[in-house]
Amino acid sequence: MTCPVCGTVAVPGARYCHHCGSRLPTVAAAPATERRVVTILFGDLSDFTAWSEDLDPERVSSVTDRVLAAFAGAVTTFGGHVDKLTGDGIMAVFGAPVAHEDDPDRAVRAALAMQRAVRRVLDAEQGGGVPLGLRVGLNTGQVVAGVQANLEYTVIGDAVNTAARLADAAQVGTVYAGSTTYHATRQRAAWRRLPPLRLKGKREPVETYELLGLRDAPGTRSGLGDEAPFIGREPEAGRFDGRLNEVIDRGQPRTLVMTAEAGVGKSRFAAEAGRRAAEHGARVLSVRCEAYGERRRLAPLADLVRQAAGLSREDGSPRGASRSTAQSRLYRLAAKQPGDAPRLPIDLLLALLGHGDLPNRMERPAGTGGDAGEAVPAAVADLLNVLAAESPLVLIVDDVHDATSESLAALGAMISRLTGPVLVLLLGRPELTRTAGLLSRIPDAELAPLPALRGEDASRLLRAYLSGGSLSVADEGRLLATAQGNPFYLAELVTLLMERGRLVDDGEPGEDGRVGWSLAAGSLGGRLLSRDLAAVLAARIDALSPTARTVLRDAAVVGDTVPVSSLSPLSPELSDADQDKAMDDLVARNMLRRTGRDEFTFTTPLMREAAYAGIGKADLADRHARLARWAAQRVHSEGTYSPADGETLGDDSFVAEHAEKAVLLADEVGLRDDADARSVAPLGAAALSRMAGRALDDGEPGRTVELAGRAARVAGGTGGGSLPVADRLVRAQALLQLGRANDAREEAEQVAAGAISDVVRIDALLLAGDAYRTLGNREQARASWRAALQAAGSADLPQQRATTLCKLAMSDYLSGRFAEAEEQISDAYKVSQEAGDKRNQAWALQYLAWVTTSRGDFAGADGALGRAAKLFAELDDDTGRTWVRGTTAFGRMLAGRLTEADKLARAFLPFGERVGDTWAVGTLRSVAAFASAELGRLAEAERIAQRAYQDFELMGDDWGRGLALVARAMVARGAGAIDQAVELLTEAERFGEKTSHPLLLGMSRTIRGFCELDRSDPVAAERDARATLDLVEPYDVVDSARVGPMALLAEARRAQGDLPAALRLLDEIDADPDRPVLLLSRRQAGAIHATALLCAGRTAEAVDRARAALDSPAEDVRSGVLAHAALARCLAAAGDTDCARREAALAVDAAYATEQTADRSRVDALLGELPG
């Protein structure tokens, strides 16, 4: 509620205005407790008790009445609130119940005014021989404001106590202040730093400053905003220039009223307008309306007279030069009047300047004529008309919204009497035009808003604040969106982020010559209000009607996005009509923006932060609890987690957010255990647990752990122990995926030990087994899984039984027990099929593909994976489908389909990393590394293979370490480092022997055998070939798995001179040319066969076989080099030298086309040997 007489916002609960004393139409409503940043003033008369003890009580009463009236007058003059008056002192508050942008400044000025007033009162009052004086303490800080015990409005907090102690410590006649007050006012007041004071009740010394006085040339707020150039405003500047030209051309006055919110740049535009007017040859008088002060009455008119007469503000006051100086200047102007013009009322103008008393309520002085209420404005208008007769005149009046109602009426009356080429520019906040009748005296005034900076203008301003530097497009967009085109907001944000080290320059200029700046991630998601920015926004909020302020704060509690329906549980007493009217007002004031039919957002997160900060914590806790309960009830009643009516509440996340905040705030303020705010804890914990489960399903283990931890804290604990067992297993699964296997094992075993439900116990045992496997303890893993299998069988739980069988089967596979693995997979498939469990059917088929692939049965593997993929698709199981692609990648690698293997493996890796499956990630990295090496990308392959080895090293997984070493050996072989390749393969063989895995042993021995041939050791090569063939015999492998070691054995026998044996082996390989092969490509096998035929003197057959080899599909680099070289030799032997050279050249090209170097010297020598 505002006072109908002076417009001051009333103190809650008051019947009379605390500023002018007028009776209020109704008692002002008392709001809930608020949190506010205020400046507290304590004033205390020194030695008052000693002074008054020998005096008559009536004299004491008379003096104290005058002193206290002086105290109160100084406080109200500067917009403060008298909180308490004691016998010899005062407590006043600046910033509550109404905030202003400059409350610390007001408190400082009030303190000085109190010192002056008290000195005047006490000059003649000395009693008991003890001198009196005033001690003042100021302190700025956060307080709780509200009506206490239903008695009176007051503020409470440590900042209040500190201000009182500072007053106690101050010397007589001085003003002491804390550091926050000093920093807020140091641009406009002079201070002296004192040694830190030890104040009663304070644990640490308090930084203290003594006020010396106001600065002669007060500065503005410190910051970047004062340093930036004038940017943009071309339309508004053009409008001003156009109106000025019209005034000059027509010789008639015009009034232009421009409005803008705080910080948009009114004062900067006023200065620019003055500069432009001066360039046009106009005389410029620029004044501003004071928001407070002892000389506020008609101040803008008095300042216009001073400037017109060439007087400073002090010249025209009793404290400045003599009356005669002002009088002579005014008479000099009066002499310029035309002879027929009314004479200027010099005495009235002198009274306006402070040399005399103004008429009460502007009564008409004798002989002035005209309406009694317009004598002073008429006199000022006559004076200005004199100036306008000499040259065009521009009057700039800034901050018109701060003018008193009397000043506004006088300005209107003055403007209506202007004649000649006069352009009046009035600037103020939007409320200037919202007040009914405010501009009724100047009906021809042109209204024009001064908009926020947009687009390139805002970007240019940001670059100016960054000293010409620039941010990335994305960071610049986020920062400008937060500032909403308000230059002051932007300057404060940039300064704050720089001070926090979140906005830093990169040092070196870029290609465009600008220094790059970086904005740290998440910098705009936390607290962004500087002291000055918070004060500006608090003042805007306090200027709202009580209903609009309530709705704004309710919206701040809801969030950045505000569905209208979410406001109803916060202020149920508001009618829909009142709420709609308030929302419209907030949109008009650019605090909210409509984003849908029934949805709003804050125009900037800064406004939301300011509105939220003004609510008391206990009240906040209650509001958040109401929102959580309302959202949970609505979701329950609708039977869905989907928002209704197009709203975007976020379902569980909405409930969780508000329940969490309610509990946290209840803890902060120490609410009782049975407080209503705490009753939503179960709702919040349940919502967070559901979110954790969904995050795990989406492959986000980190978020799962975070959500589970939040659920536990909301439920009343600090760890997982306060969660239901099912939610603890979700958390344990996520911990395992994050690589925290020990934590996962411990959690799972605890759940298994205390589980009542068979399903929960089995799931816990399965998870414990997974953790043991990750830790490299396979025996303990199998023990946990066997216990789970036994429990599943006893409880007749087919789904859990199938899952356990699959895990045991994969353990058998990795231990080389293919038959046992296949049997358990078959059992799992049957059990899940009988139970109608499609998911476990799909997983069983997926595991079966590992076994069949390792046996060389690629067709069987593809069939199993195709069926698994179909089942996963029916279930819409993205995790299962992704795993199918990963298993397919492994099979494609073994089949020599390297490009596809590499692509599938890389597609799987982000998923595997996200879900934290270290074994799968390591395996698919090894696949990608092997494929990359065979395709000639050696550097990349080595990097990936080393990472794969590290993955398996962390797990202690011997099978994986061996596979990664095989991939690294392929890199070494491709680079011609044969000895290193042999060493790596020997180490891989050792891991294969530890796991008894035939595939790993077969791969390491076969590839090592070919390396032995490269270094001319056919005996060792034959040993590896025979060992491999003996190894695979018991495993029922298909013939394709024997091709590699058979080709190796053939080459070894040929190298030892046993050509017939070599040809028998190679003929057997070629007996079924369409059969797929494992590891070794058909092209390389054909090149080996052609070479053996050539050695046997069967040249024509050798040429045919070499040509057939080149036609065989293969992707590895080596097989292409060897096939072209073999054909070149065969053609040379057949006498076709030209074709031989062409094939040799192709072999050289292939050898040099990639990073592989091993075969370059041999093909170079071959080309050199051929004539031509």
N, C-alpha and C positions, 0 to 999 in steps of 0.2 A: 504494500500500500504506500502511496506517496501523499505528501501533504498537499492539499488543494491550494494552499497559499504560496509556499516557496518551492514546492516540487521535491523536497527532500524525502528519501525513503524512510518510512517510520520505523522506530524500534519495535520489534515484536512485543505485543502486550500493552503498548503505550496508548493512552487516551489523548495525549497532546504531542505535537511535533517537538522533538528535542532541539530543533534548529531555530524555529521562529516562535514557538509557544502556542501556535494556533491549535484549536480543538480539531481532532480528527473526526471524520463522519462516523466511523465505526472503530472499534478496538482492533488494532493490527494483530493479525494471527501470529501465534508463536510457532515457528518451524521446529522441526526435529533438530536434535543436536547437529551442529556443523563443525567441520574442521576448516580452519581458516589460518592464513598467514597474515599476521597483524603486527603493528608496532604499538607497544604499550608504553605509556608515559606515567611515571610516578613523580609527583611534586610534593615536597615536604618542607614546611617552614622550620628552619633550624632554631633550636632552643626556645620553642614556643612555650613550653611549660614553665621554664624559668622566667620568661618575659611576662607571663600573665599571672604569676602566683600572687603578686602584690597589687594587682589592678582590680578595679571594680568589675564584676561580671558583665555589666551593661557595656562598658568600654571594650572589653574583650569581645563581646558579641558583635559590637558595631564594626570593629576592625576585621574580625574573621568573616563577617558577612561581605564586606567589601573585597577582601582577599579572595574568598571563594567565588564571588561573582566574577572577579577578574580571571581566576583560573578557568571557570566554566566558559566565560566569554571567549577566551583565547582558543579553547578547544573547539567550540562550535564554529568559530570564525573560520577555522581551517578544516572543517568537515569531520571532526572527530566525534566520538561518543563519550560522554561523561559516565563512567562506570560507577564510581563511588566518590562521595565527598565526605571527608572526615573533619574533625575539628580543626586540623592544621595542615590538611593535605588533600590531594586529589589522585585518583586513578582514572586515566582516560585511555581509550582504545581507538586506534586509527586502522580501519579495515574491517570492522564489525560494528553494527550489523550490515553496513554497506561498505563495499570495497571500492577504492579508487586506484587509478594507475600509479599514483605517487604517494601512497600513504606514509612511507618513511619521511619523505620531504615535508609533508604536512605536519607530521609530528615534530620535526626539527623546528619548523617555523613557529608552531604553537609553543614550543618550549622557550624560544627566544622572546615571543610575545608575552608569555607569562612572566619571564624575568623582568621585562620592562614594566609591565603593569604592576607587579608586586613592589618594585622599587618605588614607583610613584605613590602607591598607597602607603608604604611604610616609611617614606622619607620623614614624615612628621610624627611617626609613632614609635617612640623609644620609651620603654618602660623597664623599671627594675635594673637599669644600667646595662642590660644585655642587648646587643644589636641583633636584629632579626635579618634573615635572608632566606632565599629559596634554593633548595637543592633538587635537581631534576635527574631522573634516570630514564633512559630510553633503551628498549630492546625489541628486536624484530624476530619473530619465530612463529612456529605453528602452535595453535591453541585449539581447544574445544570451546565453541561458543554456543550459548543457548540459555534458556530459562532454567535456573536451578531451583529445585524444590518448589516449583510453581510460584516463586516469589519475584525474582527479578532476572533480567537479561544480564549475563556476565560472561567472562572468558576465564578459562582455567588452563594451566599448563606451566611447564618449567620456564618458558619465556617470560611469564608474568612474574614469577618469583625472582628471576634474575634482574628484571627491571627494577623491582622494589629494592633489591640489595644494592644495585648500582646507585639508586637515589640515596640510600643510607650512606654509601661510601663517598659520595660527591662532596666536594668542598662547597662552602656557602657561596651562592651566586654563580655556580657552574652547572653545566649539563654534561653528564657522562653517558656514554652509549656503548653497546656491545658491537662486536665486529660486523654482524650482519647489517645493522643499521648504518654503520660507517660505510661499508661497501656499497650500499644502496644509494647513499647521498653524497659521496665524496666528489662527484662532479659539480655539485651545486652548493656544497658547504665546506668550510675549512675546518680541519680537525688536527688535534695533536695526540700522537700515540703516547699512552701512559704505560708504565710497567704493569704487567698482568696483576690483577688484584685477586686476593684470596677473599672470597665472599662467603658469608655464613650459609651453610647448607650445600655448598658446591665442593665436589671432591677435587677438582682441578682449578688452578688459577684461571681467571676469566680475562680474555683479551679486552682491553678497555681503551676508549678514546674520549678526549675532552673536546667539546664543541667550542670553536673560536669565533664563529660567525658565518654569515652567508658570503659567498664569493661575489666580488664586484661584477664579474661577467659570468653568470652561472652557465655552466656547460649543460649539454643534454646527456642523455644516456650514453655511456661509453659503448663502443662496438663498431662493427663494420659499416653499419648503416650511414654513419656520418661521413664516411670516406668515399662512398660510391658516387659516381657521376649521375646526373639527371638522365634517365633512360626512358625512351618510349614517350607515351602521352601525346603523340602527334595529333590525334583527333581533338583531345581536350585543349591542347595548346592552340590548335587551329581555331577552335571555337572562341577562345579568349581573344586571339588576334583579330578575328572577324568582328566581334562585338566592340573592341576598342576602335577599330577603323570606322565602324558605324557611328560611334559616339563622336569621333573627331569630325567626320563628314557632315553629320546632321546637327551637331551642337546640342544634342539632347542627352539627358542622363539615362543610363540603363543599369539594371541590377542582375548579376549572375550569381546564383547560389549553387555551390558544388558540395556534395556530401560524400563521405567515405568512412569506412570503419577505421578504427585505430590501426595505425601502421601502414596503411595503404599509400600514404604520401601526400597528405593535404598540405602540410607545412612546406615540404619540398616543392610542391607545385606553386604554393604561394610565393616562395622565393623566386622561382622561375618566371612566374607572371610579373613580378616586380621588375625583374631584369628586362623582360621583353617590353614592358611598358616604357621603361627608361629609354630603350633603343628607339621607341616611337616618338620620343621627345616629350612624354607625359611626365608630370610630377606625381610621385608615388608616396602615399602615406600608408604605412603598414602597421597595424596594431593587432593585438590578440586579447581575447577575453580571459580573465582570470577565473579559475575554478574555486578560489578561496582567497582570503586575505582581508586585512583591515581596511583597505581602500578599494574594495570591490564595487561599491555602488557607483554606477555610471562610469566605471573605469575606462571602457573603450572610447567613450566620447571625450573624456579628459585627455586620453593619450592622443587622440586625433588633434585636439587643440594644441597640445604641447608640440607635436611634430609640425603642425602648421605654423606655429610661432617660432620654430627653431629652438625649442627648449628641450633639455634632457628631462627624464622623469624626476630627477632630484631637483632640477632648477625650478620646477613648478610646484614644489611642496614646501611646507613650512621648514623642513630641515635643509632645504637647498638655498639657492640664492634668494635675495630679498624680493618682496612683492613688487618693488619698483622695476626689477628686471623684466618680470613677466608682463607687467603693465605697459612698459615702454614698447615691448615687442608687439603686443596686441594693438596699441594705438597706431603703431607703424602700419599694421595691416589695415586697420580701419580707415586710414587716410587714403587707401587705394579705392575705396568705395565710390561709385558714381554719386554725384551731388544729390540726386533725387531719391537715393536708396535710404531705407531706415538705418539709423546709426546703430552700430554694434553695441550690445549691452555689455560693456567691458567688465563691470562689477560682477555680473552674473557669470561671465567666463572665468574671472579670477576665482570666484567661489568654487567653480567646478574644479579648478586646479588646486584647491586647498587653501586659498587665501580668503577666508571668510566662510560663512555658513550658507549652505544651499537652502532654498525654501523647503519647508516641510512638505513631503509628498509632491514636490515640484509645484508649489503654489505660485501663482502668477505675481511676479514683483511689480511694483507700481510703475506704470508707464511702458510696460513691455507689450501690452496688447495681446490678443490671441487667446487660445484655450489655456487654462491654468496649467494643465498637465504637459504642455508642450513648450514651455518657455525655454528650458535648457536646450532640448534638441533643435528648436528653431534658431536659437542663438548660434549653435555650432554649425547648423546648415548655412546660415548667413555668412559665417566666417569662411566656410569651404567654398561657397559660391564666389567669394572674392578671389580666391585662388584660381578657380575654374575660369574666371574671366580673363586671367593672364595666360593660361596654358591648359591643355587637357589635363584632367586630374583623375588618378586611379586610387581608389580607397580599397585597401585589402584588410578585411577583418577576419582573423583566424579564430578557430575554437569557439564559434558562436554558440555551440551547444552548452558551453560552460557559463554563459552570461546569466545574470539574474533576470527575473521576469521584468524588473524595472528597467534594466539595461536593454533588454530586447524591445520593450515598448518604446524606449527612447531612440534606439537605433532605427526602428521602423518609422517613427515620427520624423527623425532627421532626414532619412533617405527620401521620404515623400516630399520634402521641401527643397531638395537639391535642384538646381537649374544649370544649364550649360553643359559642356562636354565632360561629363563625370561618369566613369565606369566604376560601379561598386561590386567588388568580388567578396562574397560571404562564403566562408568555408566552415564546415562543421560535420558532426557525426550524423548518420541517418535519422536519429531521433529528432533532429532539428526540424524536419519536415513532417514528423509523425505527430507532433503536438498540435492540437487543434488551435487555429487562430494565431499561430506564432508569426506567420508572415502575412497576416491579413492587411497590414498597413502598406505593403508593397505588392499589390495584386499583379503588377506586370513583371514581377521577378521571373527570371528564366531558371528553371531547376535542371540540374545536370549531375548525375552521379559520376564520381571518379572511380572507375572500375579497377579491379586488381590487374596486375600485369599478366599477360598471357603469351604463350608461344615464344617467338624469338626474343621479344623484349625481356621476358623472365630469364631466358637463357643468358642473354647479355649481362643482366644484372648479376646472375650467379658467377659468371666469368669475372666480372669486376670484383666481386667479393673474394674470388680465388686469385687475385692479382694477375688476371689474364689467363689463368690456367683453365683446365676443363676436366670434367668427369666423363666416364663412359655414358653412352646414351641411356642405358638402363638406370644407372645410379642417378644421373641428372633428372630423369623423369620421376623417379621415386621421391627425390628431395623436393623438386618443384611441386609435385602433387601434395606433399605434406604441408608445404608453406602456402599453397593455394594462391600464389601470385601476390602475396602480401610482402612487400620489401622488408618490413620490420621483422615479421615472422622468419623470413629467409635469413636475414642477418643474424638473428638470435640463434637459429638452428645451426648455421655454419660456425658461429663462434663457439657454441656449446660442443659441437662434434669435434672441433679442433682442440678445444681444451681437454676433452676426454681421450684424445689420440685416436679417434675413430675416423677422422677425415685428415688425410696426410698427403703431401705432395710426393711424387715419385722421383723428384730431383732433376732428371734430365728432360729437356724439351723434346717433343715428338717431331714428326715430319712436318707438321703445320707450324712449328715454332713455339707451340704452347706447352707449358709444363703440365704433365698429367697428374691428376689427383685420384686418390683411391678412397672409396667409402667402404669401411669394414662391413662384412655381412651381418645382418640383423641390427644395424645401428639405429634404424628408424622404428624398431619394434619395442623399445623400452621407454623410459621416462625422458621426455624431450623438452620439458618446460624449464626455461631459465627463470631467474627471479623476476626480471622485468616483464617477460612474456606472460608469466603466470599472473602478475598483477594486472596487466592489460585485459587478459581474458576474464579474470575474476570480476573486474569492473563491468565488463560487458554482461556477464551473467547476472550481476546484482541489479543491473538496469532493467531486467525483465520483470514482467508482472509475476506475482507469486505463483500463479497457475503455470505460466510458461516456464518458470524456473524449476518447478517441481517436475514437469514433464521432461525438461532437458536432463535433469539429474537422473530421472528414471531411465531415460534412454541411454545415458552413460553407463548405467548398471547393466543394461541388456547387452550392449556390445557395439561394435562398429556398425553392424547392420541391425536395424531396429524394425521388426514387424510390429505393426500397430497393436495387434492382439496381445503382444507380450507386455504391454504397458498396463493392462487391466489389473493383474494381480498386485502391482506395486502401489497404485493409487486408486483403489476401488471406489473411493468417494467421489471421484471426478466423473461427471457425465460425459457421454460421447461428444456432445456439442462443445463442452468446455475443452475437452482434449483436442478435438479437431481445430478449434480456434487457436489453441496454444501451438499446435503443430504448424498451422499456417503462419503464425507470427514468427516462429523459429526459422521457417523456410525463408520468410521475407527478410529476416535479419542475417541470412546467410550462415546460420549455425547448423542447420540440417538441410539435406537435399533429398527430394523425393526420387526414389529409384523404381517405384512400382505403384500400383494402385493402393496398396496397403503396406508399403515398406519405405523406410527412410534410411539414410546413412548420414554420418557426420561429415560435414564438408572437409574437415581436417581432423586427424587424430589428436591434434593439440587441443581442440575444443572439448573433445570427449575427456581427455586427461584432466583438463581444468575443472570440468563439471563434476567428474568423479571425485577429484581431490577435495571437493567441498563437503562431502557427506561424512558424517561421523562413522567410525569403524563399527560400532555396535549396530547402528542403523543400517550400514552396508551389509553386515552379516545377515541381518533379518531380511533385507531385500533380496540378496542372493538366494537365501533359503526359500523364499516365496517363489522365486523364478524357477528354481530346481523342482520344487514340489508341483508347481503348475505344469511345467513341461512334462514331467513324468506322468502326471495324471492324464494329461491330454493324449500322450502317446499310448498309454494303457487303454484309455477309453476308445481310441480309434483302432486299436489292435494292430498298429503299424508303427514303424520307425520313420515313415516318410512324412515330410512337412505337409501341413494342410494349407489350402488356399494359396498355393504358390509361395508360401513363406519359406525362409531358409534358416531354420533354427539349428540344424545340425544334429537333431535327435539326441543320441547318447552323449555326444560331445557337449551339447548345450547343457544337459542335466549335470554332467560331470564337472564342467567348468564352474557352474554356479554353486554346486554342492561343495566343491573343493574350496572355493573362495569363502563360502559361509563358514566352513570349519576352520580355515586358516585365520580368518578375522576373529572368530570366537576365541581361538587360542591366543591371539595377540592381545586382546583386551581382557582376557581372563573370564569369559562368561561361564556361568555355572554349567555343570554337566547336563542338567535337565533343560538348558536354554533351548528355545525353539530353533535357533540357528544350527544347533548340533543334531537335531533330529533328522536332518537330510543326509547324514553321513552314510547310512546303508544304501540310499538311492545312488549317491555318487560312486561308492565302491562298486556297486553292481554294474553301473554304466561303464565305468573304467575297465572292469573285468571283461565285459562284452567287447569293448573296443580293443583290448589286448588280444583277445581271441581272433578278431578280424584282422588285426595287424599281422599276427602270425600266419594266418591263411594267405595274406597278401605278400608274404615274403619280407616282412619288415621286423626282424628280431630285435633290433635296437629300440625301436618304438614300442615293441611288445614289453620289453623289460621296463622301460620308462613308465608305461601305463600301469603295469602291474605294481610297480613301486608306489605310484601315486594312489592306486586303489588301496594298498596296504596302509599308507599313511592316513588316508581319509577314514578307513575303517578303525583306526586307532592304534596301529602298530608302526614300527619303523622298518620292518623287513617283510619277507614273504610269509612269516608265521601266522599273521592275522588274516590271511586269505583262505577261502575255501580250498579244499584239496585239488579240485579240478583246475582252479585258477593257478594254484602253485605249480601244477604240471605244465600249464601253458608257459609260465615264466621259466621253468626249468628247460623246456624245449627251446625257448628263445636264447637262454644262456648258452646252451650247447651250440646253437647256430652261430653265436658270437665268438665261439672259441673258448668260452669259460667252462671247459668240460668238468673240472673239479667241482665248481659251484653247482653245475647241473646235476652231477652224480650225487652230491650230498643232499640236495633238495629232493631228488627222486627217491633215494633210499629212505629218507625220513618219511616221505609220503607212503612208501610201500610198507614201512614198518608199522605205521599207525592207521593204515587204511582199513575200513570196515567193508567197503564195497569190493567185490572180486574184480570188477572192471577197472576200478581205480588202481588196485594193487597191481594188476597185470600191466596196465599202461605205465605205471611207475617203474616196474621191473624192466620193461622194454626200453624205456628211456635211460635207465641206469646202465643197461647193456650198451646202448649207443654211446653213452659217455665213456664207458670203459674202452670201447673200440677206438674212440677218438684219442684216448690216452695211451693207446698202444697195448693195452692189456686184453688180448683176445680171449684168453682162457676165462678171465673173470666175466668178460662180455658174454661168452657162451653160457657160463654158469647162470647169469641173470636171465638170459633168454630161455634156457631150459626150465628154470623155475617158473617163468611166465607160461611156457608151453604146458607144463604140468598143471598149473592153476587153471588155465583155459580149458584143458581137457576135463578136469574135475568139475568145473562150473558149467560145462557144456556151452562154451562161448565160441562159436565157430569163427566169428570175425577176428577175435583176438588170437585164436589158434592159427588162422591163416597168416596173419601178420607176423606172428612169431616164427612160423615155419619159413617164411621168406627171408627173415633176418638170419636164421641159422643156415639156410641154403647159401646165401651170399657169403657167409663166413666160410663155409666149406669150399666155395668156388675160389676165394682168395687164398685158401690153404692148399689148392690144387686137387681137392677131392671132388672132381667133376661128377662122378657117378652119384655120390651121396647128395651133392647139391641138386642134381636133376631129380632125384627121387623126392627130396623134400619140396621142391618147387611143384612137382606133380601132385603131391599130397595137398599142398596149399591151394592149388587150382581146384582140385576136387572138392575140398571142404568149402571153399568160397562159392563154387558153382552150386553145390547142394543148398547152401544158405541163401542163394540169390544175391550174393555180395559181389557186385560188378567191380567195385573198386579194387578189392584184393585179387580178383581174377586178372585184372589189368596189370597189377603189380607183379603177379606171378609170371605172366607172359613176358613182361619187361625183364625180369631177372633171368628167365629162361634164355633170352636172347644173348646174354653174356656168355652162357655156357656154350650155346651152339656156335656163336661167333668164334670163340676160342678154339673150337674143334674144326674150324674152317667151313662150317655149314652156313654159308652166307644166305642161301635161299631160305633155310629154316629159320634163321634169325630174322630175316625180313618179314617172313610170314607171321612170326610171333609178335614182332613190333607193330605190324599193321593191325593185328587184332587188338593189341593193347591200346594203340592210338584211337581206334574206333570206340572202345569202351570208355576211355578217358573223355573223348568228345561227347559221348552221350551223357556223361556225368558233369560236363562242363568243368573238368578238372585241369586247370592250367598247369599246376605243378606236375601232374602225371604226364601231360603232353610234352612239357619241357624236358622231363627225364627221358622220354622216348627219343627225343632229338639227340640228347647227350649219348645215350647208348648206341644210337645209329651212327654217330660220329666215330665211336670206337671201332665199330664194324667196318665202316668205310675206310678207315686207316689201314686195317689189316688186309682189306681187299684191294688196296692200291688206288682207291678213288679219293685222291689226296685233297683236291680242291673242295669237294663236298664235305670231307671230314673236317677240314680246316674251318669252313664256313659254319657248320653245325656246332663245332666245339666253341667257337667264339660267340655264337649266339647263346649258348648255354651259360657261359661264364658269368655274365652280369647277374643272372638269376641265382646261380650257385653261390656267388659272393654275397648276395643280398640275404639269402637264407642261412649263410654260414656253414654250408656243407663242405668241409675242408677236403674230404676224400674225393668227392665228385669234382671239385674245382681243380685239385691237383691232377686227377686223371685226365680231365679234358684239357688242361694246360699241356700235359705231356702229349696228348693227341695233336694239339695245335702245333707244338714244337716239332714233333716228328714230321708232320705234313709239311711244315714250312721248310725244314731242312732238306727234304726230298725235292721240294719245289725250287730250291736254290736260294732261299732267304735265310742265310746262315746266321747273321747277326741277330735278327729278330728271334730265330729259333733258339739260339743260345740263351737269350734273355728270358724267354718264356720257360725254357726247360729248367733254368736255375730257380725260378720262382716256384715251379712245380716241385722241385726237390725240397725246397724250403717248406712248402706246405706239408709234405709227407714227413719231413724231419720233425716238425712240431708234433705230429701225430704218433711218431715212432712206427710208421707203417712201412714194413720192409718191401711188400709188393710194389707200393707206389714209388719208393725210392729207386727200386730196380727199374721200373718203367721210365722214370725221369732220366736215369743214367743212360738207358738205351737211346733216348732222344738226344741227349748230349753227345753220345758216341756218333750218331748220324751226322751231327754238325762237324765233329772233328774229322770224320772220314771224308766229308765233302770238302773240307779245307786242306786235305792232304796230310793231316796230322795222324798218320796211321798208328804210330806207337801209342799216342794218347787215346785213340779210339779203342785199341785193344785193352788198355788199362781200365777204361770206363766200362767196357763190356765184361771184363773179368769181375769187376766189382758188382755189376748188375747180376752176373751169374751167381755170385755169393749170396745176394739177397734172394735170388730165385731158389737156391738150395735151402735157405732158411725157411721159405714158405712152401717148398715142394710144388711150386706152381709150374706146370709144364709149358704154358704159353710164354711166361717170362724166361724160363730156361731155354726154350727153343729159340726165341728171338735173339737172346744174347749170344748163344753159341753159333747160330747160323750166320749172323752178321759178323761175328768175330772171325769165323772161318773165312769169309770173303776178304776180311782185312788181312788175314794170314797169307792168303794168296797174293794180295797187293805187295806184301813184303817178302814174297818168294819162299814161303814155308808151307808147301803142299801137305807135308806130313801132319802138321798141326791142324791144317784145314780139314784133312780127312778125319782126324780124330774128332773134331767138333761136329762134322757131318754125321758120322756114325753114332756119336753120343745122342744127337738130336733124334735121329730115326729110332734108336732104341728107346728113347724117352717117351715118344708119342705112341708107341705100339699099344700099351695097355689102355689108352684113353679113348679108344674107338673113334679116332679122328678120321675125317674124310680125306680122300686122296689129295685134295688141294693143299692140306697142311703139310704134305710130304714134298711138295714140289721144290721148295727152297733148299732143304738139306740134300735132296737128290741132285739138284743142279750143282750144289757146292761139291758134293762127292764126285760128280762127273768131272768137274774142272780139276779137282785135286788128283784124280786118277790120270787125266790127260797130262797134267803137269809132271806126273811121275812116269810117263811113257806108256801107260796102260790104256791105249786109245780104244780098243774094243770094249772094255768095260765102260768107258765113258760114253761111247755111242749107244750101248745097250740102255744105260740109264736115261740118256736124253731121248732115245726113241720111245721109251716108256712114258716119259713126260709128254711127248708130242702125240701120243696115241689118242688123246682126247683134247684137241686144241681149244674147245669151247668151255672146258672146265675152269672155273675161277681158281685163282691161286692165292696163297697166303704169303704176304710180305714181298715175295719176289714177283716182278711183273712178267707177263707172257713175252713181252718184247725182249727183256734181258735174257730170259731162258732161250728164246729163239736165236739171239746173237751168240750165246754160248754154243748152241747146237751147230750153227753155221760155221763157227770157228773150228769145232771138232771135225765136221765134215771136210773142211778145207785141209786140215792136217792129214786126213785119211786119203787125200787126193781125189775126193769126189767133188770136183770144183763146180760142176753144173748144179748138183744138188745143193751145194753150199750157197751158190748165188740165189737159188730159189728160196732157200730157207732164210737167208738174210733179208730178201725182199719181203717175205711173209712176216718176218719179225717187225720190220718197219711199219707194216700195215696193222699190226696188233695194237690194241689200245693200251696206252701207258701215259702217266703224267709226270713221273719222276725224271729229273734231268739226266741222271746217269744212264738209264736205259736208252735214251735217245742218242747220246754220245757213242755208247758201245755199239748200238745197232748200225749207225752210219759208218763207224770205223770198220765193223765186221764186213759190211757190204763193200766198202772200198777195197779191202784186202781181197775179197773174193773176186771182184771185178778185175783187179790188177792181175790176179792169177789167171783169169780167163782171157787176158790180153786186151781188155777194154780200158785203156789207160785214162782216156778223157773222162769217162763216167766215173772211174775210180777216183780221179782227182776231184771231181765235183762232189762225190760223196764224202771224201776226206775233208773238203772245205766245209761241207755242212756239219761234219763232226766238230771241226774247229769252232764254227759259229756257235754250235750248241754248248760247247765247253766254256766259251767266253760270255755266254748270254746271261749268266747269273753269277752269284757269289761263289759257287762251287769251283774249286781250282784243281781238284785231285787228278783229273784226266787231261789237263791241258798239255803237259809235256809229252804225253804219249801220242796224242793226235797231231801235235805240232811235228813230232818226229815222223809220223806216218805220212803227212803231207809232204814233208821234205824228202822222203825216200822215193816218192813217185816221180817219174820223169815228166818233163814238160814245163 
